[in-house]
Amino acid sequence: MTTGTDALREQTVLMDGERIVAVGPSAHTPVPEGATRVDGRGRWLMPGLVDMHLHLQPGTGQAQDAAGRQLRLLLANGITTARALGAAPTGLELRARVTKGEVLGPRLLVAGPSFHGKSVQGPEQARQRVREQKAAGFDLLKTHGGLGRETYDAMMAEAKAQGLPVSGHVTQDVGLAHALESGQQVEHLDGWLSALLPPGDKAVVDQLDFTDAVERMDAARIPALAEATRKAGVWSSPTMELFELLSNADQVDTLRARPELRYVPSAAVEAWTKDLSDPELAGAPAARRQRFVELRRQVVRGLHAAGAGLLVGSDSPQFFMVTGFAVHREMEALAAAGLPTRTVLEAATRNAAEYLGESAEWGTVAVGQRADLLLLDADPREDVRHTRAPHGVVLRGRWLPRAELDAMLAEVEAAVKVPAP
């Protein structure tokens, strides 16, 4: 069993309702008569995984609707908590249905409609939108940037007053340094590459940038920026796999061979294929694409070295990133970037609880914690890929064996084969 800090052998974990009530050596931890027993001998128990960047599609949770399929894909992949940074209008209703137990799914956190240059016009409207989203019951705010400094500052000030965290993009009108000062949680490593340009370089750097600007970026600037990130208490969700995938758009045949695409409508696969055929992606100079990838990897390593907080977010579903499966691909991308396996596992579990201020509630295998757990066939500390295809999932104290998880996958596969009306 791995608790997030150490591994313990021959342990018994007791759950009552949604909570863990005892953890101790199997020889000395009595199991109440009539309790449901799960044989974990030879296996590894760890906290459930978290996707901190999901796009929640429309639906009320049935297998026939897109959101319902997402819930099943998340659970089948061991994700017991998911944060929707983009959600259909049905997002709050679905969150409520999951909370009430009307629909089986991971705990959901839902952001309100995005703040960006076209949706918000001026500081006063920004403040009003923050208050409206608080009143509506959203868990956080999402920004796509492009607001302008004054409007951004108004949004951040009102969000703080309302107790709502802000997550999202950092565009050049705000910049990384000001986003850190403001306390925004940063997605995609936005703002970082611009910050690596030499002083006085006025290049406009896009999220996905294969221009000659990448050749002028100075990785020697990373340690100081990473330290500033740590001091600011700002957390980063790098979405590494998505950007590395887009940087290798010329390998679309490999992407089309991903086995999890069976759980996606064929029309989506064809649309993704068409999008990646854009010459700006597939035809960009290979050396610049590789430098773009390596700079992002250096940033992630720098954040880890500085002790800055890291989160796992998939930004799925899009571009061959399939809900649930994409979390594992993101974890593997972080490991490939050079992060220690333990760091990746923490980013996908306890770090999310810490960022949300809920460490006392969940994120580790300990007494009093919410019983969101994975039972694995191999030690995840040896390889993050061992978190794929869990032997079973415990969701708020409910045991979901592999057979039930496979049935969810089969239900999704059957549903996506039905032509849309």
C-alpha positions as CSV (number, residue, x, y, z in Angstrom):
1,M,0.0,0.0,0.0
2,T,1.3,3.5,-0.9
3,T,-0.1,6.4,1.2
4,G,1.5,9.1,-0.8
5,T,4.5,9.3,1.5
6,D,5.6,5.8,2.1
7,A,4.7,2.2,1.2
8,L,3.4,-0.1,3.9
9,R,3.1,-3.9,3.5
10,E,0.5,-6.3,4.8
11,Q,-2.0,-3.7,5.8
12,T,-5.7,-3.7,6.2
13,V,-7.8,-0.7,5.4
14,L,-11.3,-0.4,6.8
15,M,-14.0,1.8,5.4
16,D,-17.3,2.8,6.9
17,G,-19.5,4.7,4.5
18,E,-17.3,7.3,2.6
19,R,-14.5,7.4,5.1
20,I,-11.4,5.3,6.0
21,V,-11.8,4.4,9.7
22,A,-8.7,2.2,10.2
23,V,-5.4,1.5,8.7
24,G,-3.1,-1.0,10.3
25,P,-1.1,-4.3,10.1
26,S,-3.4,-7.1,8.8
27,A,-2.4,-9.3,11.7
28,H,-3.6,-6.8,14.3
29,T,-6.5,-5.0,12.6
30,P,-9.8,-6.9,13.1
31,V,-12.3,-6.8,10.4
32,P,-16.0,-6.4,11.5
33,E,-18.2,-9.4,10.9
34,G,-20.3,-9.0,7.8
35,A,-17.9,-6.5,6.2
36,T,-17.4,-6.6,2.5
37,R,-13.9,-8.0,1.9
38,V,-11.6,-7.2,-1.0
39,D,-8.5,-9.4,-1.3
40,G,-5.6,-7.0,-2.0
41,R,-2.8,-9.5,-1.3
42,G,0.1,-9.0,-3.7
43,R,-1.4,-5.7,-4.9
44,W,-0.9,-2.0,-4.2
45,L,-3.5,0.5,-2.8
46,M,-3.1,4.2,-3.5
47,P,-5.2,7.4,-3.5
48,G,-7.6,7.9,-6.5
49,L,-6.3,10.0,-9.3
50,V,-7.3,13.6,-10.1
51,D,-7.8,15.4,-13.4
52,M,-7.5,19.1,-12.7
53,H,-8.3,20.2,-16.3
54,L,-11.3,18.5,-17.9
55,H,-13.8,19.9,-20.4
56,L,-17.2,18.6,-19.3
57,Q,-19.5,17.9,-22.2
58,P,-23.4,18.2,-22.2
59,G,-25.5,15.6,-20.5
60,T,-27.1,14.4,-17.3
61,G,-25.0,11.3,-16.7
62,Q,-26.5,8.6,-18.9
63,A,-24.3,6.4,-21.2
64,Q,-26.2,7.9,-24.2
65,D,-25.0,11.4,-23.5
66,A,-21.5,12.8,-23.8
67,A,-21.1,13.7,-20.1
68,G,-22.3,10.3,-19.0
69,R,-19.7,8.7,-21.2
70,Q,-17.0,10.9,-19.7
71,L,-18.0,9.9,-16.1
72,R,-17.6,6.2,-17.1
73,L,-14.3,6.8,-18.8
74,L,-13.0,8.7,-15.8
75,L,-13.9,6.0,-13.3
76,A,-12.6,3.2,-15.5
77,N,-9.3,4.9,-15.4
78,G,-9.2,5.5,-11.7
79,I,-10.0,9.2,-11.7
80,T,-12.1,9.9,-8.6
81,T,-12.0,13.7,-8.7
82,A,-12.2,15.9,-11.8
83,R,-12.2,19.7,-12.2
84,A,-14.0,21.0,-15.2
85,L,-12.4,24.2,-16.5
86,G,-14.9,24.2,-19.3
87,A,-18.4,22.9,-18.9
88,A,-21.6,22.7,-20.8
89,P,-24.6,24.5,-19.2
90,T,-25.5,21.1,-17.7
91,G,-22.3,21.1,-15.6
92,L,-23.8,22.3,-12.3
93,E,-26.8,20.0,-12.6
94,L,-24.5,17.0,-13.3
95,R,-22.3,18.0,-10.3
96,A,-25.4,18.0,-8.1
97,R,-26.6,14.6,-9.4
98,V,-23.2,13.1,-8.7
99,T,-23.1,14.6,-5.2
100,K,-26.6,13.3,-4.4
101,G,-25.7,9.8,-5.7
102,E,-28.2,9.9,-8.5
103,V,-25.4,9.3,-11.0
104,L,-22.2,7.4,-10.4
105,G,-19.2,9.5,-11.1
106,P,-16.1,11.2,-9.7
107,R,-16.4,14.2,-7.5
108,L,-16.8,17.2,-9.9
109,L,-15.6,20.8,-9.5
110,V,-17.0,23.1,-12.1
111,A,-15.7,26.5,-13.4
112,G,-18.1,29.1,-14.7
113,P,-18.1,30.5,-18.2
114,S,-14.7,31.7,-19.2
115,F,-13.5,35.3,-18.7
116,H,-11.8,36.6,-21.9
117,G,-11.6,39.7,-24.1
118,K,-14.9,39.0,-25.9
119,S,-17.0,37.8,-22.9
120,V,-16.1,40.6,-20.5
121,Q,-16.0,44.3,-21.4
122,G,-14.3,46.3,-18.7
123,P,-13.6,46.2,-15.0
124,E,-17.1,46.7,-13.7
125,Q,-18.5,43.9,-15.9
126,A,-15.7,41.7,-14.7
127,R,-16.6,42.3,-11.1
128,Q,-20.3,41.7,-11.8
129,R,-19.6,38.4,-13.6
130,V,-17.5,37.2,-10.7
131,R,-20.4,37.9,-8.3
132,E,-22.9,36.2,-10.7
133,Q,-20.7,33.1,-10.9
134,K,-20.4,33.0,-7.1
135,A,-24.1,33.2,-6.7
136,A,-24.7,30.5,-9.3
137,G,-22.5,28.1,-7.2
138,F,-19.5,27.6,-9.4
139,D,-16.4,26.3,-7.7
140,L,-13.9,28.6,-9.5
141,L,-13.3,31.0,-12.3
142,K,-11.6,30.2,-15.6
143,T,-9.8,32.9,-17.7
144,H,-8.7,32.6,-21.3
145,G,-6.8,35.9,-21.0
146,G,-7.0,38.8,-23.3
147,L,-8.8,40.9,-20.8
148,G,-6.3,43.8,-20.5
149,R,-4.5,44.6,-17.2
150,E,-7.2,46.7,-15.6
151,T,-10.1,44.3,-16.3
152,Y,-7.9,41.3,-15.2
153,D,-7.0,43.1,-11.9
154,A,-10.7,43.8,-11.3
155,M,-11.6,40.1,-11.9
156,M,-8.8,38.9,-9.6
157,A,-9.7,41.4,-6.8
158,E,-13.4,40.5,-6.9
159,A,-12.6,36.8,-7.1
160,K,-10.5,37.1,-3.9
161,A,-13.3,39.0,-2.2
162,Q,-15.8,36.3,-3.2
163,G,-13.4,33.4,-2.2
164,L,-13.2,32.0,-5.7
165,P,-9.9,30.7,-7.1
166,V,-8.9,31.6,-10.6
167,S,-7.3,29.2,-13.1
168,G,-6.4,29.5,-16.7
169,H,-4.4,31.1,-19.4
170,V,-1.8,33.9,-19.1
171,T,-1.7,36.2,-22.1
172,Q,0.9,38.9,-22.8
173,D,-1.3,41.7,-21.7
174,V,-0.9,40.4,-18.2
175,G,2.3,38.4,-18.3
176,L,3.7,35.7,-16.1
177,A,5.1,38.0,-13.4
178,H,1.8,39.8,-12.8
179,A,-0.2,36.5,-12.9
180,L,2.1,35.2,-10.1
181,E,1.7,38.4,-8.1
182,S,-2.1,38.1,-8.5
183,G,-2.2,34.5,-7.4
184,Q,-3.7,33.0,-10.5
185,Q,-3.3,29.2,-10.9
186,V,-1.5,28.8,-14.3
187,E,-2.5,26.3,-17.0
188,H,-0.4,25.1,-19.9
189,L,2.8,26.9,-18.6
190,D,1.2,30.0,-20.2
191,G,3.4,33.1,-20.0
192,W,6.6,31.1,-19.4
193,L,8.1,31.1,-22.8
194,S,7.5,34.8,-23.2
195,A,9.3,35.3,-19.9
196,L,12.3,33.4,-21.2
197,L,12.9,36.0,-24.0
198,P,15.9,38.4,-23.5
199,P,15.0,41.7,-21.9
200,G,13.6,44.1,-24.6
201,D,12.6,41.3,-27.0
202,K,9.1,42.3,-28.1
203,A,8.1,39.0,-29.8
204,V,4.5,38.0,-29.4
205,V,4.7,34.3,-28.2
206,D,1.7,32.1,-28.8
207,Q,0.8,29.1,-26.6
208,L,2.1,26.9,-29.4
209,D,5.0,28.7,-30.9
210,F,7.3,27.4,-33.6
211,T,8.6,30.8,-34.7
212,D,12.2,32.0,-34.5
213,A,11.4,33.4,-31.1
214,V,12.0,29.9,-29.5
215,E,15.6,30.2,-30.7
216,R,16.1,33.3,-28.5
217,M,14.5,32.0,-25.3
218,D,17.0,31.6,-22.5
219,A,16.6,28.6,-20.3
220,A,19.0,30.1,-17.8
221,R,16.1,32.4,-16.7
222,I,14.0,29.4,-15.5
223,P,15.4,28.9,-11.9
224,A,14.6,32.5,-10.9
225,L,11.1,32.3,-12.4
226,A,10.5,29.0,-10.8
227,E,11.6,30.3,-7.4
228,A,9.3,33.3,-7.9
229,T,6.4,30.8,-8.6
230,R,7.1,28.9,-5.4
231,K,7.3,32.1,-3.3
232,A,4.0,33.3,-4.8
233,G,2.4,29.9,-3.9
234,V,1.1,29.5,-7.5
235,W,0.4,26.0,-8.8
236,S,0.9,24.9,-12.3
237,S,-0.9,22.4,-14.5
238,P,1.5,22.0,-17.4
239,T,-0.7,19.9,-19.8
240,M,2.5,18.5,-21.2
241,E,1.1,15.6,-23.3
242,L,-1.3,17.9,-25.3
243,F,1.4,20.3,-26.3
244,E,3.9,17.5,-27.1
245,L,1.3,15.8,-29.2
246,L,0.6,19.1,-31.1
247,S,4.4,19.5,-31.6
248,N,4.4,16.1,-33.3
249,A,1.5,16.6,-35.6
250,D,3.4,15.0,-38.5
251,Q,2.9,11.7,-36.6
252,V,-0.8,11.5,-36.9
253,D,-0.8,7.9,-38.0
254,T,0.6,7.0,-34.6
255,L,-2.0,9.1,-32.9
256,R,-4.8,7.4,-34.9
257,A,-3.6,4.0,-33.6
258,R,-4.2,4.9,-30.0
259,P,-6.4,2.0,-28.6
260,E,-8.6,4.3,-26.5
261,L,-10.0,6.0,-29.6
262,R,-12.6,3.2,-29.7
263,Y,-14.4,5.2,-27.0
264,V,-14.7,8.3,-29.2
265,P,-17.1,8.9,-32.1
266,S,-15.3,8.3,-35.4
267,A,-16.3,11.8,-36.5
268,A,-14.2,13.3,-33.7
269,V,-11.2,11.3,-34.8
270,E,-11.5,12.5,-38.3
271,A,-11.9,16.1,-37.2
272,W,-8.8,15.8,-35.1
273,T,-6.9,14.3,-38.0
274,K,-7.9,17.2,-40.2
275,D,-7.0,19.8,-37.6
276,L,-3.5,18.3,-37.2
277,S,-2.9,18.4,-40.9
278,D,-2.6,22.2,-40.7
279,P,0.7,23.1,-42.3
280,E,1.5,25.5,-39.3
281,L,1.6,22.4,-37.2
282,A,2.8,19.4,-39.3
283,G,5.0,21.6,-41.5
284,A,6.8,23.6,-38.9
285,P,10.6,23.2,-38.7
286,A,11.3,20.0,-36.7
287,A,14.2,21.7,-34.8
288,R,11.9,24.5,-33.6
289,R,9.2,22.0,-32.6
290,Q,11.7,20.0,-30.6
291,R,13.1,23.1,-28.9
292,F,9.6,24.2,-28.0
293,V,9.1,20.8,-26.3
294,E,12.4,20.8,-24.6
295,L,12.0,24.3,-23.2
296,R,8.7,23.2,-21.6
297,R,10.3,20.2,-20.1
298,Q,13.0,22.4,-18.7
299,V,10.4,24.6,-17.1
300,V,8.7,21.6,-15.5
301,R,12.0,20.4,-14.1
302,G,12.7,23.9,-12.9
303,L,9.4,24.1,-11.1
304,H,10.0,20.8,-9.4
305,A,13.5,21.7,-8.4
306,A,12.2,25.0,-6.8
307,G,9.5,23.1,-4.9
308,A,6.7,24.8,-6.7
309,G,3.3,23.0,-6.8
310,L,2.5,20.9,-9.8
311,L,-0.9,19.4,-10.8
312,V,-2.0,16.9,-13.4
313,G,-4.5,18.1,-15.9
314,S,-5.3,16.5,-19.3
315,D,-7.3,19.3,-21.1
316,S,-9.3,16.5,-22.6
317,P,-11.3,15.6,-24.7
318,Q,-9.6,17.0,-27.7
319,F,-6.8,16.2,-30.3
320,F,-6.6,12.4,-29.6
321,M,-6.7,13.1,-25.8
322,V,-9.5,10.8,-24.6
323,T,-11.2,11.5,-21.3
324,G,-9.7,9.4,-18.5
325,F,-7.0,7.8,-20.6
326,A,-5.5,11.3,-21.1
327,V,-4.7,11.6,-17.4
328,H,-2.4,8.6,-17.7
329,R,-0.8,10.0,-20.8
330,E,-0.2,13.3,-19.0
331,M,1.4,11.5,-16.1
332,E,3.7,9.6,-18.5
333,A,4.6,12.9,-20.2
334,L,5.6,14.4,-16.9
335,A,7.7,11.4,-16.1
336,A,9.3,11.6,-19.6
337,A,10.1,15.2,-18.9
338,G,12.3,14.1,-16.1
339,L,10.1,14.3,-13.0
340,P,10.6,11.5,-10.4
341,T,7.8,8.9,-10.4
342,R,6.9,9.8,-6.8
343,T,6.5,13.5,-7.8
344,V,4.2,12.6,-10.7
345,L,2.1,10.4,-8.4
346,E,1.8,13.2,-5.9
347,A,0.9,15.7,-8.6
348,A,-2.0,13.3,-9.6
349,T,-3.3,12.8,-6.1
350,R,-2.4,14.6,-2.9
351,N,-1.2,17.8,-4.6
352,A,-4.7,18.5,-5.8
353,A,-6.1,18.2,-2.3
354,E,-3.4,20.5,-1.0
355,Y,-4.0,23.1,-3.7
356,L,-7.8,23.0,-3.0
357,G,-7.2,23.3,0.8
358,E,-8.7,19.9,1.4
359,S,-5.7,17.8,2.5
360,A,-7.6,16.9,5.7
361,E,-10.4,15.4,3.6
362,W,-8.8,13.3,0.9
363,G,-5.6,12.6,-1.2
364,T,-3.9,10.0,1.0
365,V,-4.7,6.6,2.4
366,A,-5.2,7.5,6.1
367,V,-7.8,7.4,8.8
368,G,-10.4,10.1,8.3
369,Q,-9.8,10.5,4.6
370,R,-12.5,10.1,2.0
371,A,-12.3,6.5,0.6
372,D,-11.3,7.3,-3.0
373,L,-8.7,4.6,-3.8
374,L,-7.1,2.5,-6.5
375,L,-6.1,-1.1,-6.1
376,L,-3.3,-1.9,-8.6
377,D,-1.6,-5.0,-9.8
378,A,1.9,-3.5,-9.7
379,D,3.8,-0.9,-7.7
380,P,3.1,2.5,-9.1
381,R,6.3,3.9,-7.6
382,E,8.3,1.8,-10.1
383,D,6.4,3.1,-13.2
384,V,3.5,5.5,-13.4
385,R,2.1,3.3,-16.2
386,H,1.2,0.8,-13.4
387,T,-1.8,3.1,-12.6
388,R,-3.4,2.2,-15.9
389,A,-6.2,-0.4,-15.8
390,P,-6.6,-0.6,-12.0
391,H,-7.7,-3.9,-10.5
392,G,-10.5,-2.0,-8.9
393,V,-11.6,1.5,-7.7
394,V,-13.0,2.6,-4.4
395,L,-15.3,5.6,-5.0
396,R,-16.5,7.3,-1.8
397,G,-16.4,3.9,-0.1
398,R,-18.0,1.9,-2.9
399,W,-16.0,-0.9,-4.4
400,L,-15.9,-1.0,-8.2
401,P,-14.2,-4.2,-9.3
402,R,-12.4,-4.5,-12.7
403,A,-15.4,-6.3,-14.2
404,E,-17.6,-3.4,-13.4
405,L,-15.0,-0.9,-14.8
406,D,-14.8,-3.0,-18.0
407,A,-18.6,-3.0,-18.3
408,M,-18.5,0.8,-18.2
409,L,-16.0,0.9,-21.0
410,A,-18.1,-1.5,-23.1
411,E,-21.1,0.7,-22.5
412,V,-19.2,3.7,-23.8
413,E,-17.8,1.8,-26.8
414,A,-21.3,0.7,-27.8
415,A,-22.8,4.2,-27.3
416,V,-20.3,6.0,-29.6
417,K,-21.1,3.5,-32.4
418,V,-24.7,4.6,-32.5
419,P,-25.1,7.4,-35.1
420,A,-26.0,10.8,-33.8
421,P,-29.7,11.7,-34.3
